[in-house]
Amino acid sequence: MGLLTIVAAAAGATGAVVATPFVLGAIGFTAGGIAAGSIAASMMSTAAVANGGAVAAGSLVALGQAAGAAGLSAGATAAVATTGASVGWLAAAAAALI
């Protein structure tokens, strides 16, 4: 594994962890609840209609709101970092092919 690949993976991991709270807020998962008129509100509406008026515990909407309100757990942070590192690694591998 080359230096570029290591740097790209580290940057991907760091970038993903740093960006996640901003992305959650931007789509409407905030500390004060789901923002009216947001993408998150649309997701919540769709989930509620599909579940007879309730949002299921453990659903993407519930997990997004929990992360927006309280931040990411250690496990979720590790998962986001792993995903970001994988994307960084793939980007470096693709750049090496060019």
C-alpha positions as CSV (number, residue, x, y, z in Angstrom):
1,M,0.0,0.0,0.0
2,G,1.5,3.3,-1.1
3,L,1.7,6.5,0.9
4,L,-1.0,8.1,-1.3
5,T,-3.4,5.3,-0.4
6,I,-2.7,5.7,3.3
7,V,-3.2,9.4,3.2
8,A,-6.4,9.1,1.1
9,A,-7.8,6.5,3.5
10,A,-6.9,8.7,6.6
11,A,-8.4,11.8,5.0
12,G,-11.6,9.9,4.1
13,A,-12.0,8.6,7.6
14,T,-11.4,12.0,9.2
15,G,-13.5,13.9,6.7
16,A,-16.5,11.5,7.1
17,V,-16.4,11.8,10.9
18,V,-16.1,15.6,10.8
19,A,-18.8,16.0,8.1
20,T,-21.5,13.7,9.5
21,P,-22.9,16.1,12.1
22,F,-23.1,18.9,9.5
23,V,-24.8,16.7,7.0
24,L,-27.3,15.4,9.6
25,G,-28.1,19.0,10.5
26,A,-28.4,20.1,6.9
27,I,-31.0,17.4,6.1
28,G,-33.0,18.3,9.2
29,F,-31.9,16.0,12.0
30,T,-31.2,18.7,14.7
31,A,-30.7,18.7,18.4
32,G,-34.1,20.3,18.8
33,G,-35.9,17.7,16.7
34,I,-36.7,17.2,13.1
35,A,-36.8,20.5,11.2
36,A,-40.1,21.4,9.5
37,G,-40.0,21.2,5.7
38,S,-36.7,19.4,5.6
39,I,-35.6,16.1,4.0
40,A,-35.8,14.5,7.4
41,A,-39.4,15.7,7.8
42,S,-40.3,14.1,4.5
43,M,-38.5,10.9,5.6
44,M,-40.4,10.9,8.9
45,S,-43.8,11.4,7.1
46,T,-43.1,8.6,4.7
47,A,-42.1,6.2,7.6
48,A,-45.1,7.2,9.6
49,V,-47.5,6.5,6.8
50,A,-45.9,3.2,6.1
51,N,-46.1,2.2,9.8
52,G,-49.7,3.2,10.5
53,G,-48.8,6.6,12.0
54,A,-45.7,5.7,14.0
55,V,-42.0,5.8,13.3
56,A,-40.5,2.4,14.1
57,A,-37.7,2.3,16.7
58,G,-34.4,1.4,15.0
59,S,-35.5,2.8,11.6
60,L,-33.3,5.1,9.6
61,V,-35.4,8.1,10.7
62,A,-35.1,7.1,14.4
63,L,-31.4,6.5,14.1
64,G,-30.9,9.8,12.2
65,Q,-32.8,11.8,14.8
66,A,-30.9,10.1,17.7
67,A,-27.6,11.0,16.0
68,G,-28.8,14.5,15.3
69,A,-29.9,15.1,18.9
70,A,-27.1,13.4,20.8
71,G,-24.3,12.9,18.3
72,L,-22.8,9.7,17.1
73,S,-22.0,6.8,19.5
74,A,-18.6,5.3,19.5
75,G,-19.8,2.4,17.3
76,A,-21.4,4.7,14.8
77,T,-18.3,6.9,14.7
78,A,-16.2,3.8,14.0
79,A,-18.6,2.8,11.2
80,V,-18.6,6.3,9.6
81,A,-14.8,6.4,9.8
82,T,-14.5,2.9,8.3
83,T,-16.8,3.9,5.4
84,G,-14.9,7.1,4.9
85,A,-11.5,5.3,4.9
86,S,-12.9,2.8,2.3
87,V,-14.0,5.6,0.0
88,G,-10.6,7.3,0.4
89,W,-8.9,4.0,-0.4
90,L,-11.1,3.4,-3.5
91,A,-10.4,7.0,-4.7
92,A,-6.7,6.4,-4.4
93,A,-6.9,3.1,-6.1
94,A,-8.9,4.6,-9.0
95,A,-6.5,7.5,-9.3
96,A,-3.6,5.0,-9.6
97,L,-5.3,3.3,-12.5
98,I,-5.5,6.6,-14.5
